[in-house]
Amino acid sequence: MKVSHLHSNHCASRRTHDLRHTCASLLHEQGADARMIMEVLGHSSIRVTMDIYTFVRLDSQRSAFDRVGDALRKDDDTKPGA
């Protein structure tokens, strides 16, 4: 087998992995539950799906912290004397 052919297959394999990672991450961001993502990817364990294939984007982190801040401000508004 030619080295160029092996390299080509490696690149195709890497691209497939990238697509799986992107798919899992986008499903996760859109609120899909872990079991559904696991089944879409064909994993036998949710841990593999969540640990390896998903990540939290920076804008999602900011949004989550904004919600925490909103909740804390809301709690502050309900205290006597506020």
N, C-alpha and C positions, 0 to 999 in steps of 0.2 A: 504494500500500500504506500502511496506517495505521502510524503510529509505534508505537502500542501493540502491534500485531501483530509488528513487528520486534523490539521489546523482549521479547515473549513467546518468540519463536523463539530469541533470544540466550540467554535463561534456560534454555530446554530444552537448547540446545547445551551450555551450561556444566554443567548437571546431568549430561549424558552424559559429558562429559570427567571430571567428579568421580568418576563410577562406574568409568570405565576406570582412573583413577589408583588408586582404592581396590582394585579387582580385582587390578591388577598388584602392588600393595604387599602385599596379603594372600597372594597366591600366592607371592611372594618370601619372605615371613616363614615360610610353611609348608614351605619348602624346595624349591619348584618350581624347575627349572633355567631359566636365561635363555632358552634356545631355545623351550621350551614356552610361556613367558609371551609371548614375541615372536609366536609363532604364534597364540595365543589373541587377542591384540590386533590381529593382521594387519599387523604391522610388517615392513619389509624388512631391518631392521638391529637387531641385539641392542643396539647402542650407544644407539639412540633409546629402546628399552624400559628399559634400566637407568639411563640418565642422567636421563630426564624423568619416567618413570612410577613409579619405585620410590623409596622412602625407607626409612631404618632408624628404627624407632620407638625411643624412649628406653629402654623396658623391654628391647628386644632388645639395645641397646648395653650396658646394665647386665649382662645375662645373659652377653654375650660377654666382658666384662671380668672377671666372676666366674669364668668358665672359665679365663681366662688366670691369674688369681690362684690358682685351684686347682692348675693345672699347675705354677706356680712353687713353691707350697708342697710339692707332691708331689716336685718335683725337689730341694728343700731337704732333705726327709726322707731321700733316698737318699744324701746326701753323708756321708762318714765323719765320725764324731763327732757326728752329729745325734741 
